[in-house]
Amino acid sequence: MDTVAADLGLRWEEQSIDDDESLTARFAEEVPVVLVNGVQRDFWKIDPDRLRRILLEAMEPPPK
């Protein structure tokens, strides 16, 4: 996460599910989980190449 985010000039935030019952119920079997713009995009094993593609797609301007 750190390397890919830094390469793309992005900030990311780690959040523990342990202190939030709703997050624990939703993601307990899928940690770690990556959300991009609030949408679950990856879980269990975070592949840097896949993460880079996902983030680049999210950075693209919406089609006109």
DAPETA-V760200 format. One record per helix or strand of 2 or more residues. SS is the DSSP state (~ for helix, > for strand). FROM is the first residue (numbers start at 1). TO is the last residue. If there is no record, write none. Layout:
ss:SS from:FROM to:TO
ss:SS from:FROM to:TO
//
This chain:
ss:~ from:2 to:8
ss:~ from:21 to:27
ss:> from:33 to:36
ss:> from:39 to:43
ss:~ from:48 to:59
//
